[in-house]
Amino acid sequence: MYDVIVVGAGAAGLLASAEAGRRGLRVLLCERNRFPGAKLRITGKGRCNLTNDCGIREALDNIPTGSNFLQSAFNALPPKSAMELFESLGLPLKTERGGRVFPVSDRASDVVGALLRYARESGVATVRCRVTGLELSGGAVSGAVAGDRRIPCRSAVLCTGGMSYPQTGSTGDGYAIAERLGHTIMPIRPSLVPLVARGEMCARLEGLSLKNVRLAIHRVGKRGAKTIFDEMGELLFTHFGISGPLTLSASAHMGDFCDDSYTAVIDMKPALDEDKLDARILRDFAENANRDFVQMLRRLVPARMAPVIADAAGIPPNTKVHSVTRGQRAALRIALKRLTFEITGSRPIQEAVITSGGIKLSEIDPKTMQSKLVRGLHFAGEIIDADAYTGGFNLQIAWSTACAAGRNVLGARAFPGI
């Protein structure tokens, strides 16, 4: 008989099990993969942006879904406390642009290693098995089912993640378990995901990365027209559309592609207003009056982009610079400041960084992460209907909810009811 069974040895599962174990509870951590922390090991291109060095309010402002629900968990374990926790586990940290926090070693495996040590030192037992269900007795958790094996327990914490990166084991098992116990699963969709564009323009630029550009996303739908994203950063063109940090951040603001239409606008020269850009173009024109227009363009944009900008401006590439009219110059400014194309959808959830949707938040006690429907059942991490923008905020959700679950599972707090 275990006090607690934690299902899933990812970011949330590792920390929740350690927090429960250090309270003297008998904890079993169940993981279907050969190695724990599979998804955590590849987070941040293997570097692991594990939180953001900011205050609670700023962190919650970066969580478009579930920020109100998460206030209690974030107050109990804010980003600063998460940083202190990891450093107390022997993991030196550093802060980079935008408050992004990484291990000094730049190795995500070191984050996994620190959590594994913490769990081990807290007395957590681990087993490789796939939990497919939970058993109840009198409305409370009484056991876990793994194949033909039943594991008796007094409580359980579901930390099975979402459905992104299924090769790491995130295949939606936890949703099925929770749904059979009466929980509502909010619609699942990809977030922090590359976007698909109409036309051939992006495909022509496949593999080209742009830095210090501005990406704006405009939405038109039943709620009217609105700019839902407008930020500077790095963008990557692909054979299907766009990817890169800016695109992933933008995707978190986008909803249903059936009811709404989306347009992407790239500003290639965000540091220059139209007057300053025109002065720059006139200077380049004067210095390259007898050259072909497309050759002159390479002074303004990457060589591979020059023909695309020429087409967008409607100027034949072999036009001599001294022949470019005032109207064509105005079209060039528009092409450089407002390169526009339609976004038709996102890539599949298997390519998303995180999953949006999950266990309905109104069915969970925000202070303890305990189910309001089943006594002794707790949730933590990506399985719940809460997701954030890039910058370490999604892992902070994992740490805060994991601590809330691990520190309160089988606690004295009364069952909240619904």
Sequence and secondary structure as in RCSB ss.txt:
>XXXX:A:sequence
MYDVIVVGAGAAGLLASAEAGRRGLRVLLCERNRFPGAKLRITGKGRCNLTNDCGIREALDNIPTGSNFLQSAFN
ALPPKSAMELFESLGLPLKTERGGRVFPVSDRASDVVGALLRYARESGVATVRCRVTGLELSGGAVSGAVAGDRR
IPCRSAVLCTGGMSYPQTGSTGDGYAIAERLGHTIMPIRPSLVPLVARGEMCARLEGLSLKNVRLAIHRVGKRGA
KTIFDEMGELLFTHFGISGPLTLSASAHMGDFCDDSYTAVIDMKPALDEDKLDARILRDFAENANRDFVQMLRRL
VPARMAPVIADAAGIPPNTKVHSVTRGQRAALRIALKRLTFEITGSRPIQEAVITSGGIKLSEIDPKTMQSKLVR
GLHFAGEIIDADAYTGGFNLQIAWSTACAAGRNVLGARAFPGI
>XXXX:A:secstr
 BSEEEE  SHHHHHHHHHHHTTT  EEEEESSSSS HHHHHTTTTT   EESS HHHHHHT TBTTTTTHHHHH
HS HHHHHHHHHHTT  EEE GGGEEEETT  HHHHHHHHHHHHHHTT EEEE    EEEEETTEEEEEEETTEE
EEBS EEE    SSSGGGT SSHHHHHHHHTT  EEEEEEES  EEESSSHHHHTTT EEEEEEEEEEEEETTEE
EEEEEEEEEEEE SSEEESHHHHHHHTT   TTT EEEEEEES TTS HHHHHHHHHHHHHHTTTSBHHHHHTTT
S GGGHHHHHHHHT  TT BGGG  HHHHHHHHHHHH EEEEEEEE  GGG SEEEEEE GGGB TTT BBSSSB
TEEE GGGBS B  SSSHHHHHHHHHHHHHHHHTT SS     
